[in-house]
Amino acid sequence: MIRFLQPAWLLSLLPVLALAGVYVWRQFRKRTYAMRFTNVNLLRTIAPKGLGWRRHVSATAFLLALFILGAAMARPSVDKKEPLERATVMLAIDVSLSMEADDVQPTRIEAAQEAAKAFVNELPPTYNLGLVSFAKSANVLVSPTKDRSAVISGIDGLTLAEATATGEAVFTSLDAIRTVPADGADGAPPARIVLLSDGYRTSGRSIEDAASAASQANVPVSTIAFGTDTGVVDIRGNLQRVPVDRLSLQQLAENTKGYFYEAASVSELKKVYEDMGSSIGHRVEPREVTQWYAGAALLFGLVAAAMSLVWTSRLP
């Protein structure tokens, strides 16, 4: 379907149409002369042979060239479907105070940040990637995007806070995945949640409810446990033991058909997206075809000139 990006320029067609109207009017207004001559055969011999219908062909081609040039000024375009990758990964990182423990060098949170950034750098660039942090509540730091620098900046800027809302991290990630536009594709985008954590849930909705919601949305949650059972952290001057809740993290992964890891490496994290596949949607973008119009106008102009030269020895 042809659309015009600057339709106001179609007004330039009015002079062309007026010129065509004048040409037609002139053809009907030409004076015809009648001559009384008894020897018709002799008249046919001495009278010059006219061009007949051919005199209108070059004029028509010339007017068509002008008409197409006028339309080209309005910047004609056709709608073109551009593919858009919709596969989405949400990184959810625990920023509870227990992540400050140094049983994983240099600390749990720094190890988690390094693993997360390695994952970001390895993720296919066509995938959408978002970032969620969670402590007492969960917050979307970066909505799903293909801008990897925004996610890296978000990871570097993580700050610790009290409590651990693991279930809320899953619910918030699911909400962020729903914001990915359909762009002509059917259904929700293929998505995964990668959750990096260490401690027990102490706030928000349960992990069981989160696993149920992720399963219903067909979004596997892969979990990564950072830390050891001997980890301690200084909270307000008191040393507190902060063992890792492996069981809950493993059950969350298993119940959603995700993966569970205790030590994260780039090769392990690749498994999170290897089975994702992709979902190609389409965004309709206008593609300007002014050059097609200019080429057609040039062709008609050349045809008009050639026929006029052949039949009348002059240009129209």
N, C-alpha and C positions, 0 to 999 in steps of 0.2 A: 504494500500500500504506500502510495506516494504522499508525503506530508511536506509542507513548506515551513522552514524555520523562521522566515521573515515574510509572511503572507502579504504584508502591506505593499511589497514591491510588485505584486501581481497587477497593481494599477497601471504599471508600465505597458500592459497588454492593450489598454484602451486605445492608444494611438495606432497600434498595429491593426486592431479590429476596424478602426475608422478608415485606415488606408485601404483595407480589403473592401470595405463597403463602398468607398469612392470608386475603386476599380470596377466592381460589379455594376455600379450605377452608370459609369462611363460606357460600359459595353452595351447597355440597353439604350443609351442616349445617342449613340452614334447615328449620324444621318445616313440614310440609305438613298441611293440615287437610282432612279429608274431611267433607262435609256431605250428609246424605241429604235429597234434595229431589226431589219427583216431577215438578214443572213446570220442565223445563229451560229452556224459552223465557223464562219469567218470571225465572229466575235470571240469565240473560244480560242481561236488561233492568235489573235492580236492582244487579247486581254492577259495581263500578267497573272500567274497562278498565285493565290494567297496562301498564307500559312495555315489557315483553318484553325482546327482545335489546338494545333501545336503552339500558337501564340500565347495560350493561357497556361501552358505547362511550366515554362520558366518563371512566369509571374507568380504562379502558385507556389513553386519551390522557394522563390525569394521571400514571399510572405510567410511561409512556414519557418524559414530560417529566422526571420525577425520575431515571430511568435515564440519560438523555443528559446531564443536569447532573452526575451522578456521574462519568460517563466524561470529561467536560470537565475535571474537577479533575485528571486524570492528564496533562493537556496533550497532546492528540493532535496528531500531525504527519504530513505526507506528504513523501516524498523528492522533492526538486526538483533538476534538473541545472542548475548554474551554469556558464556558459561561461568558459573560461580560455584566454588567449592564450599560446602556447608559443614563438613565434618568438624566436630568441635571437641576440644579437651579443656576441662576445668581443673586447674591446680588449686587444691585447698591445703593451706599450710597452718599448722598449729603454732600459735604465738603465745601459748600459756607460759607462766613463769617457770614451769618445770623444764622448758626447753633450754634454759640457761645452764643446765647441768653439764659438766665437762667430762662425763664418762665416755662420751664420743668426742674425739678431738677435732677441732679446738673446743667447740661446744655443740650440743645437739642442734641448736637453731642455725649455727653457721654451717654445720654439716648438711642440714636440710636445705639451706639456701644454695650451697654449692651443687647439691644433687639436682635441685629444681632448675638451676640455670643450665646445667649440663643437658637436662631433658629438653629445655626450651630450645637450645641450640641444635639439638638433633631432630626435633619434630619437623615433619615436612612443612615447608613454607606455605603450602596452600591450605593448611588446616587453620581453623580459628582456635585461638587460645585465650583463656580467661584466667583470672587470679582471684582467689578468695582467701582471706585470713580469718582465723577464728580463735577466740579466747572465751570470754563470757557470752559473747554473741558472735555472729558471723557477718562479714561485710565483703561486698564485691569491690575489690580494689581496681580491677581492670575487667571490663566487659569483654565478651568474646571478640577477638580481633586478630588480624594477620600482622599487626605491628608488634614484632618481637621486642623491640627496644622498650616499649611501654611496660611489657610484662617483666623484663629484666629490671627496670627501674623500680617497679612495685616490689619485687623480691628483695632488692637491696635496701628498700626503705621500711622493711618490716620492723615493728616494735612490739615488745612483750607486754602482756597484761594478765590479770588474774583469771582463773577458772578455765574450763575446757568444755566447749559446746560442740562436740563431734557431730551429733545428729543435725544441729543447725547448719553446720558446714555443708552437709549433703543437701539439705533442703534449699539452702541459698544457691548452691551450684546448679541445682535443677532449675531454679527460677531463672538463672542467668542463661542457661541453655535454651530456654523457651523464647528468649529475646532474639535468637538468630532468625533473620527473615527467611521466609519460604522461598522467595524469588522464583516462583513458578514450579518448584519441586513439590512432590506429594509427601505428606507426613512430616514428622519431626526429623531433624538432622541426626545422623549417627553420632553418638557422643560417648565420652568416657569421663569419669572423675578420677583424679589421682590425688589421694589424701595422704599427707605426710603428718604424722603425729607421734606422741610418746605416751601420754598419760590417760588416766581414766576420765570418762565423761563426768563432769560435775555441774553442768548447767544445760538448760534447753531441752528440747525434745529428745526422746530416746534413740539410741542407735538402731534398735529394732524397727521403730517407726520409719526411720530414715531409709533403712534397707528395703522395707516394703515399698516406700514411695519410689525408690530408684528402680526396683524390679518392675513396678507397674509402668514406669516410663521407659523401660528397656535400656537403662543406662548403667552399665557395670561400674562398680567402684573398686579401684585398685588401691590398696592401702600399704603404706610403708612405715614400719616401726623403727623409730630412732631411739637408741638408748639401751641400757642394761638394767638388770634388777638391782644393781648396787648404786645406782645414780643418786646423788644428793644435790640439793640446791639450798642456798641461803635466802630465806624469805623473812625480811624484817629482823634480821639478826639471829634467826633460828634455822638450824640445819634440818631439813626435812628430806626423808627418803622419797624418791620419785621413780618407782619401778614402772616398767613399760606394760601397758595393758595389751599384750599380744593377742589374747583370746578374743576380745571384742573386735579388734581390728581384723583378725583373721576371719571371724564369723561374718563381719560386714562384707568382706571381699567375696567369701564363698556364697553368701546368700544373694549376691547381685551378679554372680558369675564373673567377678573380677579376679585380680591376682593379689597375693599377700607376700610382702617381702620384709625381711628383718634388716638386711643390708642392701642399700640401694646402689646400683651401678648403672652406667648409661646403657650397657647391653641388656640389663634386666628391665630397665624402664622402656626400652623399645618394644617389649612385648605388649605394653599397654595400648599402643596404637597400631601394631602390626595387623590386628584382626578387625580394625575399624572399617576398612573399605572407604568408600566416599559416596557423597550424594551430590550430584551435579544439578544445581538449579540454573535458571536463566534469568538474566536481567535484560529487558528490552532497551536498547540504546539506538538513537537515531544515527544513521550513517549517511552523510551528505553525498549526493550524487550530482552535484553541479557540473562536474567534468563530463558526465554522460550527456547532459543537455547541451553543453558547449560543443561537444563533438558532433551531436546530431545537427545542431545549427550550422556548423561548419560544412557538414556533408551536404545539407540542403542548399547552402550558399554556393558551393562548388557545382552542384548539379544545375542550379539556375544559371550560373555563369557559362557552363559548358554548352548547355542547350541553346542559350542566347547567341553564343559565338558561332555555333554550327549553323543555326537557322537564319540569323540576321546579321552575322559578322560584327556584332557589337555586344557590349555588356548590358545587362538589364538596368 
